[in-house]
């Protein structure tokens, strides 16, 4: 059984840079501050579908 992963997209450029395991108990979209290699700085990344 494999773990489903969801993408984390940069809120500035919109590119999908990170993937995190899916959590069925989470009711709202996950938001993390991560480094975007395309923007060259730390930006907010939001969970996408």
C-alpha positions, 0 to 999 in steps of 0.5 A: 500500500503506497502513501498518497502525496499532495503537492505544495505550490508556491503562493508567489509563482504558483510552481509545485516544489514540495510533496507531503503525505496526504492526511485524511484528518486534516480539514483545511489546506496545509500552509507552510513557509518553504524555500522556493528555488524559482523565486529564490526566497522563503515563501508561503506554500499551500497544499494543492489538489 
